Amino acid sequence: MSTKVTEAVKILQDNYPEIDVDGEIQADFALNQEMMKEHFPFSKLAGKKVNALIFPELSSANIAYKIMKELNDIESVGPILMGMDKPVHIVQLGARVDEMVNMTTIAVVDAQERDKKNKL
């Protein structure tokens, strides 16, 4: 079990209780609703379409992100690094304009949320 993934899941659960997040779950189970229901019916994600994955480190995340993007012609947002002292938002080499706009949107919302927390 990856401590980093467990920590990321805990951070999301604590700060965003309205988001359905669970972990650790292998990617094939997370992405296949039938497998999820059969093997993990108790999961918060059972019966739901997963739209985000959390990886233990940047290399594996980047590999999976690029494979999924190329195979499925998906709209992507990321990568987003969590657990840093300051926000880190990365725009990949060769990113399309829509990907840059998406990442900028995430960066702005992140900055707004950090500002709200700092004012409390």
N, CA, C and O atoms as a printed pandas DataFrame, in Angstrom:
     atom_number atom_name residue_name chain_id  residue_number  x_coord  y_coord  z_coord
0              1         N          MET        A               1    0.846   -1.181    0.000
1              2        CA          MET        A               1    0.000    0.000    0.000
2              3         C          MET        A               1    0.888    1.240    0.000
3              4         O          MET        A               1    1.842    1.327    0.774
4              5         N          SER        A               2    0.587    2.154   -0.829
5              6        CA          SER        A               2    1.385    3.372   -0.933
6              7         C          SER        A               2    0.923    4.409    0.084
7              8         O          SER        A               2   -0.244    4.799    0.103
8              9         N          THR        A               3    1.841    4.843    0.918
9             10        CA          THR        A               3    1.524    5.863    1.916
10            11         C          THR        A               3    1.097    7.155    1.243
11            12         O          THR        A               3    0.192    7.832    1.729
12            13         N          LYS        A               4    1.740    7.512    0.121
13            14        CA          LYS        A               4    1.416    8.757   -0.568
14            15         C          LYS        A               4   -0.020    8.756   -1.090
15            16         O          LYS        A               4   -0.721    9.761   -0.973
16            17         N          VAL        A               5   -0.455    7.646   -1.660
17            18        CA          VAL        A               5   -1.823    7.561   -2.165
18            19         C          VAL        A               5   -2.801    7.609   -0.999
19            20         O          VAL        A               5   -3.813    8.307   -1.063
20            21         N          THR        A               6   -2.505    6.872    0.062
21            22        CA          THR        A               6   -3.361    6.874    1.242
22            23         C          THR        A               6   -3.488    8.284    1.814
23            24         O          THR        A               6   -4.583    8.703    2.190
24            25         N          GLU        A               7   -2.384    9.013    1.883
25            26        CA          GLU        A               7   -2.406   10.394    2.376
26            27         C          GLU        A               7   -3.234   11.288    1.461
27            28         O          GLU        A               7   -4.004   12.119    1.944
28            29         N          ALA        A               8   -3.087   11.129    0.145
29            30        CA          ALA        A               8   -3.857   11.946   -0.809
30            31         C          ALA        A               8   -5.352   11.671   -0.667
31            32         O          ALA        A               8   -6.160   12.600   -0.687
32            33         N          VAL        A               9   -5.718   10.410   -0.524
33            34        CA          VAL        A               9   -7.128   10.050   -0.347
34            35         C          VAL        A               9   -7.660   10.661    0.943
35            36         O          VAL        A               9   -8.767   11.200    0.960
36            37         N          LYS        A              10   -6.896   10.585    2.012
37            38        CA          LYS        A              10   -7.308   11.161    3.309
38            39         C          LYS        A              10   -7.492   12.676    3.197
39            40         O          LYS        A              10   -8.466   13.220    3.718
40            41         N          ILE        A              11   -6.571   13.353    2.527
41            42        CA          ILE        A              11   -6.681   14.806    2.330
42            43         C          ILE        A              11   -7.970   15.138    1.587
43            44         O          ILE        A              11   -8.697   16.052    1.978
44            45         N          LEU        A              12   -8.252   14.400    0.521
45            46        CA          LEU        A              12   -9.482   14.646   -0.241
46            47         C          LEU        A              12  -10.721   14.380    0.601
47            48         O          LEU        A              12  -11.669   15.165    0.573
48            49         N          GLN        A              13  -10.722   13.278    1.351
49            50        CA          GLN        A              13  -11.879   12.952    2.187
50            51         C          GLN        A              13  -12.101   14.014    3.260
51            52         O          GLN        A              13  -13.239   14.388    3.541
52            53         N          ASP        A              14  -11.021   14.495    3.855
53            54        CA          ASP        A              14  -11.131   15.494    4.923
54            55         C          ASP        A              14  -11.567   16.865    4.413
55            56         O          ASP        A              14  -12.395   17.530    5.037
56            57         N          ASN        A              15  -11.009   17.285    3.279
57            58        CA          ASN        A              15  -11.256   18.635    2.773
58            59         C          ASN        A              15  -12.414   18.743    1.791
59            60         O          ASN        A              15  -12.973   19.823    1.600
60            61         N          TYR        A              16  -12.771   17.640    1.175
61            62        CA          TYR        A              16  -13.841   17.653    0.175
62            63         C          TYR        A              16  -14.768   16.452    0.396
63            64         O          TYR        A              16  -14.806   15.544   -0.435
64            65         N          PRO        A              17  -15.513   16.438    1.504
65            66        CA          PRO        A              17  -16.355   15.277    1.810
66            67         C          PRO        A              17  -17.445   15.011    0.770
67            68         O          PRO        A              17  -17.997   13.912    0.720
68            69         N          GLU        A              18  -17.754   15.999   -0.049
69            70        CA          GLU        A              18  -18.775   15.816   -1.078
70            71         C          GLU        A              18  -18.266   15.005   -2.273
71            72         O          GLU        A              18  -19.061   14.578   -3.110
72            73         N          ILE        A              19  -16.965   14.791   -2.359
73            74        CA          ILE        A              19  -16.369   14.021   -3.455
74            75         C          ILE        A              19  -16.306   12.556   -3.040
75            76         O          ILE        A              19  -15.850   12.237   -1.942
76            77         N          ASP        A              20  -16.763   11.667   -3.918
77            78        CA          ASP        A              20  -16.643   10.235   -3.672
78            79         C          ASP        A              20  -15.235    9.804   -4.042
79            80         O          ASP        A              20  -14.861    9.804   -5.214
80            81         N          VAL        A              21  -14.464    9.440   -3.036
81            82        CA          VAL        A              21  -13.085    9.022   -3.258
82            83         C          VAL        A              21  -12.822    7.775   -2.414
83            84         O          VAL        A              21  -13.300    7.662   -1.285
84            85         N          ASP        A              22  -12.069    6.862   -2.971
85            86        CA          ASP        A              22  -11.734    5.637   -2.261
86            87         C          ASP        A              22  -10.357    5.192   -2.710
87            88         O          ASP        A              22   -9.904    5.573   -3.789
88            89         N          GLY        A              23   -9.709    4.420   -1.927
89            90        CA          GLY        A              23   -8.388    3.937   -2.305
90            91         C          GLY        A              23   -7.845    3.052   -1.224
91            92         O          GLY        A              23   -8.346    3.092   -0.101
92            93         N          GLU        A              24   -6.918    2.314   -1.486
93            94        CA          GLU        A              24   -6.285    2.035   -2.753
94            95         C          GLU        A              24   -7.051    0.951   -3.500
95            96         O          GLU        A              24   -7.483   -0.042   -2.914
96            97         N          ILE        A              25   -7.205    1.156   -4.771
97            98        CA          ILE        A              25   -7.880    0.213   -5.648
98            99         C          ILE        A              25   -7.071    0.129   -6.938
99           100         O          ILE        A              25   -6.643    1.146   -7.485
100          101         N          GLN        A              26   -6.869   -1.091   -7.412
101          102        CA          GLN        A              26   -6.143   -1.249   -8.662
102          103         C          GLN        A              26   -6.926   -0.593   -9.793
103          104         O          GLN        A              26   -8.156   -0.564   -9.782
104          105         N          ALA        A              27   -6.191   -0.067  -10.765
105          106        CA          ALA        A              27   -6.801    0.707  -11.848
106          107         C          ALA        A              27   -7.862   -0.078  -12.602
107          108         O          ALA        A              27   -8.898    0.485  -12.956
108          109         N          ASP        A              28   -7.635   -1.366  -12.858
109          110        CA          ASP        A              28   -8.633   -2.130  -13.615
110          111         C          ASP        A              28   -9.942   -2.257  -12.845
111          112         O          ASP        A              28  -11.014   -2.219  -13.448
112          113         N          PHE        A              29   -9.872   -2.404  -11.541
113          114        CA          PHE        A              29  -11.094   -2.451  -10.738
114          115         C          PHE        A              29  -11.776   -1.084  -10.713
115          116         O          PHE        A              29  -12.999   -0.991  -10.824
116          117         N          ALA        A              30  -10.986   -0.038  -10.569
117          118        CA          ALA        A              30  -11.546    1.318  -10.505
118          119         C          ALA        A              30  -12.264    1.687  -11.796
119          120         O          ALA        A              30  -13.290    2.367  -11.764
120          121         N          LEU        A              31  -11.733    1.245  -12.929
121          122        CA          LEU        A              31  -12.284    1.637  -14.227
122          123         C          LEU        A              31  -13.335    0.676  -14.770
123          124         O          LEU        A              31  -14.048    1.018  -15.713
124          125         N          ASN        A              32  -13.444   -0.520  -14.195
125          126        CA          ASN        A              32  -14.409   -1.509  -14.655
126          127         C          ASN        A              32  -15.505   -1.645  -13.596
127          128         O          ASN        A              32  -15.289   -2.257  -12.550
128          129         N          GLN        A              33  -16.680   -1.073  -13.869
129          130        CA          GLN        A              33  -17.768   -1.044  -12.891
130          131         C          GLN        A              33  -18.238   -2.440  -12.477
131          132         O          GLN        A              33  -18.601   -2.649  -11.319
132          133         N          GLU        A              34  -18.235   -3.400  -13.411
133          134        CA          GLU        A              34  -18.653   -4.760  -13.071
134          135         C          GLU        A              34  -17.686   -5.416  -12.100
135          136         O          GLU        A              34  -18.110   -6.048  -11.132
136          137         N          MET        A              35  -16.391   -5.270  -12.349
137          138        CA          MET        A              35  -15.388   -5.823  -11.441
138          139         C          MET        A              35  -15.486   -5.163  -10.071
139          140         O          MET        A              35  -15.372   -5.829   -9.042
140          141         N          MET        A              36  -15.698   -3.850  -10.065
141          142        CA          MET        A              36  -15.801   -3.110   -8.806
142          143         C          MET        A              36  -16.976   -3.629   -7.981
143          144         O          MET        A              36  -16.831   -3.911   -6.792
144          145         N          LYS        A              37  -18.143   -3.754   -8.624
145          146        CA          LYS        A              37  -19.341   -4.226   -7.909
146          147         C          LYS        A              37  -19.149   -5.640   -7.367
147          148         O          LYS        A              37  -19.595   -5.959   -6.265
148          149         N          GLU        A              38  -18.481   -6.481   -8.152
149          150        CA          GLU        A              38  -18.296   -7.876   -7.744
150          151         C          GLU        A              38  -17.299   -8.018   -6.594
151          152         O          GLU        A              38  -17.553   -8.750   -5.637
152          153         N          HIS        A              39  -16.177   -7.326   -6.688
153          154        CA          HIS        A              39  -15.104   -7.527   -5.715
154          155         C          HIS        A              39  -15.060   -6.492   -4.590
155          156         O          HIS        A              39  -14.555   -6.777   -3.505
156          157         N          PHE        A              40  -15.585   -5.297   -4.844
157          158        CA          PHE        A              40  -15.560   -4.220   -3.849
158          159         C          PHE        A              40  -16.941   -3.559   -3.743
159          160         O          PHE        A              40  -17.051   -2.346   -3.923
160          161         N          PRO        A              41  -17.994   -4.331   -3.455
161          162        CA          PRO        A              41  -19.337   -3.737   -3.408
162          163         C          PRO        A              41  -19.481   -2.698   -2.288
163          164         O          PRO        A              41  -20.398   -1.877   -2.320
164          165         N          PHE        A              42  -18.598   -2.731   -1.322
165          166        CA          PHE        A              42  -18.618   -1.800   -0.187
166          167         C          PHE        A              42  -17.939   -0.470   -0.508
167          168         O          PHE        A              42  -18.028    0.474    0.277
168          169         N          SER        A              43  -17.273   -0.390   -1.636
169          170        CA          SER        A              43  -16.550    0.828   -2.008
170          171         C          SER        A              43  -17.514    1.974   -2.307
171          172         O          SER        A              43  -18.609    1.757   -2.827
172          173         N          LYS        A              44  -17.101    3.177   -1.977
173          174        CA          LYS        A              44  -17.880    4.376   -2.311
174          175         C          LYS        A              44  -18.009    4.540   -3.818
175          176         O          LYS        A              44  -18.890    5.257   -4.293
176          177         N          LEU        A              45  -17.141    3.885   -4.568
177          178        CA          LEU        A              45  -17.131    4.028   -6.019
178          179         C          LEU        A              45  -17.935    2.951   -6.735
179          180         O          LEU        A              45  -18.116    3.025   -7.951
180          181         N          ALA        A              46  -18.421    1.951   -6.004
181          182        CA          ALA        A              46  -19.188    0.866   -6.619
182          183         C          ALA        A              46  -20.412    1.447   -7.315
183          184         O          ALA        A              46  -21.190    2.187   -6.714
184          185         N          GLY        A              47  -20.571    1.103   -8.581
185          186        CA          GLY        A              47  -21.706    1.577   -9.360
186          187         C          GLY        A              47  -21.550    2.974   -9.917
187          188         O          GLY        A              47  -22.483    3.513  -10.511
188          189         N          LYS        A              48  -20.375    3.571   -9.732
189          190        CA          LYS        A              48  -20.145    4.931  -10.226
190          191         C          LYS        A              48  -19.032    4.923  -11.265
191          192         O          LYS        A              48  -18.135    4.079  -11.237
192          193         N          LYS        A              49  -19.111    5.873  -12.172
193          194        CA          LYS        A              49  -18.075    6.019  -13.187
194          195         C          LYS        A              49  -16.913    6.827  -12.593
195          196         O          LYS        A              49  -17.097    7.961  -12.150
196          197         N          VAL        A              50  -15.740    6.239  -12.590
197          198        CA          VAL        A              50  -14.550    6.899  -12.047
198          199         C          VAL        A              50  -14.013    7.876  -13.076
199          200         O          VAL        A              50  -13.867    7.524  -14.247
200          201         N          ASN        A              51  -13.711    9.122  -12.648
201          202        CA          ASN        A              51  -13.205   10.119  -13.584
202          203         C          ASN        A              51  -11.862   10.703  -13.158
203          204         O          ASN        A              51  -11.397   11.681  -13.743
204          205         N          ALA        A              52  -11.236   10.108  -12.140
205          206        CA          ALA        A              52   -9.915   10.565  -11.712
206          207         C          ALA        A              52   -9.193    9.412  -11.036
207          208         O          ALA        A              52   -9.808    8.585  -10.362
208          209         N          LEU        A              53   -7.898    9.368  -11.224
209          210        CA          LEU        A              53   -7.054    8.362  -10.579
210          211         C          LEU        A              53   -5.933    9.072   -9.834
211          212         O          LEU        A              53   -5.437   10.103  -10.287
212          213         N          ILE        A              54   -5.534    8.521   -8.691
213          214        CA          ILE        A              54   -4.436    9.076   -7.898
214          215         C          ILE        A              54   -3.293    8.073   -7.950
215          216         O          ILE        A              54   -3.490    6.882   -7.713
216          217         N          PHE        A              55   -2.091    8.566   -8.265
217          218        CA          PHE        A              55   -0.919    7.709   -8.372
218          219         C          PHE        A              55    0.090    8.045   -7.276
219          220         O          PHE        A              55    0.114    9.167   -6.771
220          221         N          PRO        A              56    0.928    7.060   -6.908
221          222        CA          PRO        A              56    1.875    7.280   -5.812
222          223         C          PRO        A              56    3.048    8.190   -6.151
223          224         O          PRO        A              56    3.677    8.758   -5.259
224          225         N          GLU        A              57    3.334    8.326   -7.421
225          226        CA          GLU        A              57    4.437    9.213   -7.812
226          227         C          GLU        A              57    4.260    9.640   -9.267
227          228         O          GLU        A              57    3.483    9.054  -10.020
228          229         N          LEU        A              58    5.005   10.678   -9.635
229          230        CA          LEU        A              58    4.813   11.342  -10.918
230          231         C          LEU        A              58    5.084   10.445  -12.123
231          232         O          LEU        A              58    4.374   10.540  -13.124
232          233         N          SER        A              59    6.078    9.589  -12.052
233          234        CA          SER        A              59    6.421    8.761  -13.219
234          235         C          SER        A              59    5.275    7.849  -13.630
235          236         O          SER        A              59    4.893    7.823  -14.800
236          237         N          SER        A              60    4.723    7.101  -12.681
237          238        CA          SER        A              60    3.621    6.190  -13.028
238          239         C          SER        A              60    2.380    6.969  -13.453
239          240         O          SER        A              60    1.659    6.543  -14.355
240          241         N          ALA        A              61    2.132    8.091  -12.815
241          242        CA          ALA        A              61    0.987    8.923  -13.198
242          243         C          ALA        A              61    1.140    9.430  -14.623
243          244         O          ALA        A              61    0.187    9.402  -15.401
244          245         N          ASN        A              62    2.322    9.889  -14.962
245          246        CA          ASN        A              62    2.568   10.438  -16.290
246          247         C          ASN        A              62    2.431    9.365  -17.371
247          248         O          ASN        A              62    1.867    9.620  -18.435
248          249         N          ILE        A              63    2.944    8.172  -17.096
249          250        CA          ILE        A              63    2.828    7.075  -18.053
250          251         C          ILE        A              63    1.364    6.735  -18.304
251          252         O          ILE        A              63    0.927    6.662  -19.453
252          253         N          ALA        A              64    0.610    6.528  -17.235
253          254        CA          ALA        A              64   -0.801    6.158  -17.372
254          255         C          ALA        A              64   -1.606    7.274  -18.027
255          256         O          ALA        A              64   -2.459    7.017  -18.876
256          257         N          TYR        A              65   -1.335    8.496  -17.633
257          258        CA          TYR        A              65   -2.034    9.678  -18.180
258          259         C          TYR        A              65   -1.853    9.749  -19.690
259          260         O          TYR        A              65   -2.819    9.953  -20.425
260          261         N          LYS        A              66   -0.630    9.583  -20.147
261          262        CA          LYS        A              66   -0.360    9.695  -21.582
262          263         C          LYS        A              66   -0.930    8.508  -22.362
263          264         O          LYS        A              66   -1.408    8.684  -23.483
264          265         N          ILE        A              67   -0.886    7.310  -21.792
265          266        CA          ILE        A              67   -1.471    6.142  -22.461
266          267         C          ILE        A              67   -2.980    6.323  -22.597
267          268         O          ILE        A              67   -3.535    6.135  -23.680
268          269         N          MET        A              68   -3.642    6.688  -21.499
269          270        CA          MET        A              68   -5.099    6.866  -21.546
270          271         C          MET        A              68   -5.486    7.971  -22.511
271          272         O          MET        A              68   -6.463    7.846  -23.248
272          273         N          LYS        A              69   -4.731    9.035  -22.505
273          274        CA          LYS        A              69   -5.021   10.162  -23.386
274          275         C          LYS        A              69   -4.912    9.758  -24.858
275          276         O          LYS        A              69   -5.769   10.124  -25.663
276          277         N          GLU        A              70   -3.891    9.022  -25.207
277          278        CA          GLU        A              70   -3.685    8.617  -26.595
278          279         C          GLU        A              70   -4.665    7.539  -27.040
279          280         O          GLU        A              70   -5.158    7.580  -28.167
280          281         N          LEU        A              71   -4.953    6.579  -26.172
281          282        CA          LEU        A              71   -5.841    5.484  -26.545
282          283         C          LEU        A              71   -7.303    5.907  -26.635
283          284         O          LEU        A              71   -8.064    5.367  -27.438
284          285         N          ASN        A              72   -7.690    6.869  -25.813
285          286        CA          ASN        A              72   -9.101    7.210  -25.713
286          287         C          ASN        A              72   -9.458    8.582  -26.253
287          288         O          ASN        A              72  -10.629    8.963  -26.232
288          289         N          ASP        A              73   -8.484    9.330  -26.732
289          290        CA          ASP        A              73   -8.725   10.684  -27.224
290          291         C          ASP        A              73   -9.575   11.477  -26.233
291          292         O          ASP        A              73  -10.615   12.038  -26.579
292          293         N          ILE        A              74   -9.094   11.503  -24.979
293          294        CA          ILE        A              74   -9.837   12.145  -23.899
294          295         C          ILE        A              74   -9.389   13.583  -23.685
295          296         O          ILE        A              74   -8.281   13.973  -24.052
296          297         N          GLU        A              75  -10.282   14.357  -23.081
297          298        CA          GLU        A              75   -9.917   15.690  -22.635
298          299         C          GLU        A              75   -9.233   15.510  -21.290
299          300         O          GLU        A              75   -9.752   14.813  -20.418
300          301         N          SER        A              76   -8.086   16.126  -21.117
301          302        CA          SER        A              76   -7.322   15.890  -19.897
302          303         C          SER        A              76   -7.085   17.171  -19.119
303          304         O          SER        A              76   -6.999   18.265  -19.677
304          305         N          VAL        A              77   -6.985   16.996  -17.819
305          306        CA          VAL        A              77   -6.598   18.075  -16.922
306          307         C          VAL        A              77   -5.534   17.485  -16.019
307          308         O          VAL        A              77   -5.793   16.541  -15.272
308          309         N          GLY        A              78   -4.360   18.033  -16.087
309          310        CA          GLY        A              78   -3.309   17.507  -15.218
310          311         C          GLY        A              78   -1.987   17.451  -15.937
311          312         O          GLY        A              78   -1.872   17.826  -17.104
312          313         N          PRO        A              79   -1.015   16.988  -15.238
313          314        CA          PRO        A              79   -1.078   16.455  -13.886
314          315         C          PRO        A              79   -1.156   17.558  -12.833
315          316         O          PRO        A              79   -0.727   18.691  -13.051
316          317         N          ILE        A              80   -1.716   17.188  -11.692
317          318        CA          ILE        A              80   -1.809   18.091  -10.552
318          319         C          ILE        A              80   -1.054   17.433   -9.405
319          320         O          ILE        A              80   -1.360   16.299   -9.036
320          321         N          LEU        A              81   -0.095   18.112   -8.849
321          322        CA          LEU        A              81    0.678   17.574   -7.735
322          323         C          LEU        A              81    0.056   18.029   -6.424
323          324         O          LEU        A              81   -0.271   19.203   -6.249
324          325         N          MET        A              82   -0.103   17.088   -5.513
325          326        CA          MET        A              82   -0.675   17.404   -4.197
326          327         C          MET        A              82    0.375   17.169   -3.117
327          328         O          MET        A              82    1.355   16.454   -3.324
328          329         N          GLY        A              83    0.149   17.780   -1.975
329          330        CA          GLY        A              83    1.019   17.549   -0.835
330          331         C          GLY        A              83    2.228   18.463   -0.777
331          332         O          GLY        A              83    3.105   18.267    0.065
332          333         N          MET        A              84    2.294   19.445   -1.643
333          334        CA          MET        A              84    3.407   20.388   -1.641
334          335         C          MET        A              84    3.050   21.568   -0.741
335          336         O          MET        A              84    1.877   21.803   -0.451
336          337         N          ASP        A              85    4.063   22.304   -0.303
337          338        CA          ASP        A              85    3.809   23.494    0.511
338          339         C          ASP        A              85    3.098   24.589   -0.284
339          340         O          ASP        A              85    2.320   25.364    0.272
340          341         N          LYS        A              86    3.368   24.645   -1.565
341          342        CA          LYS        A              86    2.752   25.631   -2.461
342          343         C          LYS        A              86    2.087   24.875   -3.607
343          344         O          LYS        A              86    2.468   23.742   -3.901
344          345         N          PRO        A              87    1.105   25.484   -4.251
345          346        CA          PRO        A              87    0.445   24.823   -5.383
346          347         C          PRO        A              87    1.421   24.567   -6.537
347          348         O          PRO        A              87    2.288   25.391   -6.828
348          349         N          VAL        A              88    1.264   23.423   -7.180
349          350        CA          VAL        A              88    2.074   23.085   -8.350
350          351         C          VAL        A              88    1.122   22.643   -9.452
351          352         O          VAL        A              88    0.402   21.656   -9.300
352          353         N          HIS        A              89    1.118   23.368  -10.549
353          354        CA          HIS        A              89    0.268   23.059  -11.697
354          355         C          HIS        A              89    1.171   22.944  -12.911
355          356         O          HIS        A              89    1.927   23.864  -13.221
356          357         N          ILE        A              90    1.093   21.817  -13.593
357          358        CA          ILE        A              90    2.013   21.524  -14.684
358          359         C          ILE        A              90    1.273   21.496  -16.015
359          360         O          ILE        A              90    0.230   20.856  -16.143
360          361         N          VAL        A              91    1.814   22.185  -16.988
361          362        CA          VAL        A              91    1.307   22.093  -18.353
362          363         C          VAL        A              91    2.338   21.284  -19.129
363          364         O          VAL        A              91    3.508   21.658  -19.203
364          365         N          GLN        A              92    1.896   20.181  -19.702
365          366        CA          GLN        A              92    2.784   19.260  -20.403
366          367         C          GLN        A              92    3.337   19.871  -21.688
367          368         O          GLN        A              92    2.680   20.690  -22.332
368          369         N          LEU        A              93    4.536   19.468  -22.048
369          370        CA          LEU        A              93    5.137   19.858  -23.323
370          371         C          LEU        A              93    4.210   19.408  -24.449
371          372         O          LEU        A              93    3.800   18.248  -24.487
372          373         N          GLY        A              94    3.885   20.293  -25.343
373          374        CA          GLY        A              94    2.999   19.974  -26.458
374          375         C          GLY        A              94    1.526   20.063  -26.105
375          376         O          GLY        A              94    0.679   19.599  -26.869
376          377         N          ALA        A              95    1.206   20.653  -24.957
377          378        CA          ALA        A              95   -0.196   20.766  -24.526
378          379         C          ALA        A              95   -0.993   21.602  -25.522
379          380         O          ALA        A              95   -0.494   22.580  -26.077
380          381         N          ARG        A              96   -2.238   21.197  -25.733
381          382        CA          ARG        A              96   -3.143   21.954  -26.588
382          383         C          ARG        A              96   -3.670   23.155  -25.805
383          384         O          ARG        A              96   -3.530   23.221  -24.584
384          385         N          VAL        A              97   -4.270   24.095  -26.514
385          386        CA          VAL        A              97   -4.802   25.302  -25.880
386          387         C          VAL        A              97   -5.850   24.940  -24.830
387          388         O          VAL        A              97   -5.843   25.505  -23.736
388          389         N          ASP        A              98   -6.755   24.004  -25.144
389          390        CA          ASP        A              98   -7.793   23.632  -24.176
390          391         C          ASP        A              98   -7.188   23.040  -22.908
391          392         O          ASP        A              98   -7.724   23.244  -21.818
392          393         N          GLU        A              99   -6.090   22.318  -23.031
393          394        CA          GLU        A              99   -5.420   21.764  -21.853
394          395         C          GLU        A              99   -4.807   22.883  -21.006
395          396         O          GLU        A              99   -4.831   22.819  -19.777
396          397         N          MET        A             100   -4.266   23.891  -21.658
397          398        CA          MET        A             100   -3.712   25.033  -20.926
398          399         C          MET        A             100   -4.811   25.807  -20.207
399          400         O          MET        A             100   -4.640   26.223  -19.061
400          401         N          VAL        A             101   -5.937   25.997  -20.885
401          402        CA          VAL        A             101   -7.072   26.699  -20.274
402          403         C          VAL        A             101   -7.591   25.898  -19.079
403          404         O          VAL        A             101   -7.873   26.470  -18.026
404          405         N          ASN        A             102   -7.719   24.587  -19.236
405          406        CA          ASN        A             102   -8.185   23.739  -18.132
406          407         C          ASN        A             102   -7.255   23.839  -16.924
407          408         O          ASN        A             102   -7.720   23.972  -15.792
408          409         N          MET        A             103   -5.952   23.777  -17.159
409          410        CA          MET        A             103   -5.005   23.836  -16.045
410          411         C          MET        A             103   -5.022   25.222  -15.405
411          412         O          MET        A             103   -4.892   25.341  -14.187
412          413         N          THR        A             104   -5.177   26.247  -16.195
413          414        CA          THR        A             104   -5.272   27.603  -15.644
414          415         C          THR        A             104   -6.505   27.721  -14.757
415          416         O          THR        A             104   -6.450   28.334  -13.691
416          417         N          THR        A             105   -7.603   27.141  -15.190
417          418        CA          THR        A             105   -8.830   27.153  -14.391
418          419         C          THR        A             105   -8.607   26.469  -13.045
419          420         O          THR        A             105   -9.018   26.986  -12.006
420          421         N          ILE        A             106   -7.966   25.319  -13.063
421          422        CA          ILE        A             106   -7.664   24.597  -11.818
422          423         C          ILE        A             106   -6.759   25.444  -10.924
423          424         O          ILE        A             106   -6.972   25.508   -9.713
424          425         N          ALA        A             107   -5.761   26.088  -11.506
425          426        CA          ALA        A             107   -4.832   26.921  -10.727
426          427         C          ALA        A             107   -5.561   28.097  -10.079
427          428         O          ALA        A             107   -5.288   28.435   -8.927
428          429         N          VAL        A             108   -6.472   28.714  -10.801
429          430        CA          VAL        A             108   -7.225   29.853  -10.258
430          431         C          VAL        A             108   -8.122   29.392   -9.109
431          432         O          VAL        A             108   -8.154   30.032   -8.058
432          433         N          VAL        A             109   -8.841   28.303   -9.296
433          434        CA          VAL        A             109   -9.714   27.788   -8.233
434          435         C          VAL        A             109   -8.876   27.391   -7.016
435          436         O          VAL        A             109   -9.267   27.652   -5.879
436          437         N          ASP        A             110   -7.727   26.761   -7.258
437          438        CA          ASP        A             110   -6.833   26.386   -6.156
438          439         C          ASP        A             110   -6.396   27.633   -5.383
439          440         O          ASP        A             110   -6.416   27.637   -4.152
440          441         N          ALA        A             111   -6.009   28.673   -6.089
441          442        CA          ALA        A             111   -5.576   29.919   -5.439
442          443         C          ALA        A             111   -6.723   30.545   -4.650
443          444         O          ALA        A             111   -6.511   31.042   -3.544
444          445         N          GLN        A             112   -7.930   30.529   -5.204
445          446        CA          GLN        A             112   -9.095   31.084   -4.509
446          447         C          GLN        A             112   -9.388   30.310   -3.226
447          448         O          GLN        A             112   -9.678   30.908   -2.190
448          449         N          GLU        A             113   -9.314   28.988   -3.295
449          450        CA          GLU        A             113   -9.583   28.160   -2.125
450          451         C          GLU        A             113   -8.508   28.358   -1.048
451          452         O          GLU        A             113   -8.827   28.406    0.140
452          453         N          ARG        A             114   -7.262   28.469   -1.450
453          454        CA          ARG        A             114   -6.186   28.716   -0.479
454          455         C          ARG        A             114   -6.363   30.085    0.170
455          456         O          ARG        A             114   -6.106   30.250    1.363
456          457         N          ASP        A             115   -6.804   31.068   -0.620
457          458        CA          ASP        A             115   -7.036   32.406   -0.077
458          459         C          ASP        A             115   -8.159   32.376    0.954
459          460         O          ASP        A             115   -8.057   33.013    2.003
460          461         N          LYS        A             116   -9.234   31.635    0.660
461          462        CA          LYS        A             116  -10.343   31.509    1.611
462          463         C          LYS        A             116   -9.869   30.879    2.929
463          464         O          LYS        A             116  -10.218   31.350    4.012
464          465         N          LYS        A             117   -9.077   29.819    2.823
465          466        CA          LYS        A             117   -8.586   29.133    4.020
466          467         C          LYS        A             117   -7.648   30.029    4.831
467          468         O          LYS        A             117   -7.659   29.995    6.062
468          469         N          ASN        A             118   -6.852   30.814    4.148
469          470        CA          ASN        A             118   -5.920   31.712    4.837
470          471         C          ASN        A             118   -6.636   32.836    5.577
471          472         O          ASN        A             118   -6.125   33.352    6.571
472          473         N          LYS        A             119   -7.822   33.218    5.095
473          474        CA          LYS        A             119   -8.592   34.290    5.730
474          475         C          LYS        A             119   -9.352   33.813    6.961
475          476         O          LYS        A             119   -9.787   34.625    7.778
476          477         N          LEU        A             120   -9.511   32.502    7.095
477          478        CA          LEU        A             120  -10.259   31.955    8.255
478          479         C          LEU        A             120   -9.482   32.013    9.522
479          480         O          LEU        A             120   -9.976   31.595   10.569
